[in-house]
Amino acid sequence: MTDAPEADFFSDPEIAQDLPGYLADLRSKCPVHREPHQNVFMVTGYDEALEVFNQQPEAFSSSVAVTGPLPPLPFTPAGDIRAQIEEHRGEMPWTDHLATFDGSEHASHRAIMQALLTHKRLKANEDYVAGLVTRLVDGLIERGSCEVTKDFAHALSTLVIADLLGVPEEDRDDLCKLMGPDPTQLGGDEGFKIGSDPLMFLHDRFLGYLTERLANPRDDMLTDLAQSKFKDGTDPGLEVKARLACFLFGAGQDTSARLVAFSFRALGDRPDIQAKLRSEPHRIPEFIEEVLRTDPPVKTMSRLAVKDAIVGGVTIPAGSVLSVCSGGANRDPRHFPDPDTFNYDRPGVRDHVAFSRGTHACIGAPLARMEVRVALEQFLARTSDIRISEAMHGPAGARRYAYEPTYMLHGLQALHVEWDSA
Ligand code: HEM
């Protein structure tokens, strides 16, 4: 394992290869530990993570939510930094997107997003997901093996969010190619190149859809968005709405694909669990929660202290960056006994922070849970034995998995599995 104080979490790709070990080591020093390279307070304790979420946005701004300390702040913090953040927001990465908004701006935009994700839309989407999974599995089942991230998870997550939004069928393959199956490599020096709208490459396409929907409304989410208003009755305008659509599309794609791959790994590594889930498919939701706890796809949720604050008894000076490490909080033995054991029977299996908490908690969680559940239900029903490829990953007890070398997302670079058809 990489020695925690020596390694730079934000640029050392080796840390991603043993994340639980690194985070446990940090937590053993202090659940709110200031790492020496970027001076970031690394929050690896469960209660401490909740303390951070409970103090947003009064004490903690989300302006650095996605990229944390990189690039460095475009200003020198002085005292209460609320005004400085507002003055320089446009110079900071991802700040055109909801995840980095604060306060009333965040609440008003989030309300628009939440109103889109109605029960009716999710129900219709579930019917689509069932058909999509059948098609994808039909195309794979006779092969008896696949690389899960490229052959299944990427197409599933992209097509599901495309359908939910109402992206025309004829554009969906194109979007799959545009999003690319390769993992996002945002860590280290790459972080310095990120602008306020890294989803710009999708913008014109979604602006086009929204403009068309205003002229020709349909029964889809893009139409709802094109017609949406803030609660005070004002219209955000199509440019803002296009950014919301791009963010929803991106957020729903990358993360869910990683969850699918980790779920398949857990099945392949535990034939006992696999057999149990085949006879008790109603337990798949708890299984997914335990995958989210042990391998949360969003690695860091970063915040900027707008004023002096306290977390876990540690003083956080105004202007400091904190990174809540979901993988640390989710394996904190004070909350999850025997944290490294995969056990979906554990009490409080949904307590994890994989979807964050509080004002910025993931609004796509019900969709992510549903699409992975439907995928696992069908895959388990149509196979009798899902195995990790020993040729690619080594034998049980000595597996080799390569993780994406980024500090923001936790994902497998590839997962090769084999199966027998049922
Ligand atoms: C396994 C899948 C997913 C995981 C692990 C995940 C995780 C997260 C996390 C951790 C956050 C909050 C980050 C923070 O507090 O700084 C978040 C926010 C968000 N997620 Fe997800 N997400 C997933 C799937 C989805 C899907 C499918 C959608 C879209 C339908 C979605 C849409 C969003 C949006 C819009 C936000 C921003 C919320 C806000 O800032 O108010 N996510 N997600």
Residues whose N, C-alpha, C, O or C-beta is under 5 A from the ligand:
A	BS01	HEM	A65 L98 A99 R110 L248 A251 G252 T255 S256 L259 P297 V298 M301 V353 A354 F355 S356 T359 H360 A361 C362 I363 G364 A365 L367 A368
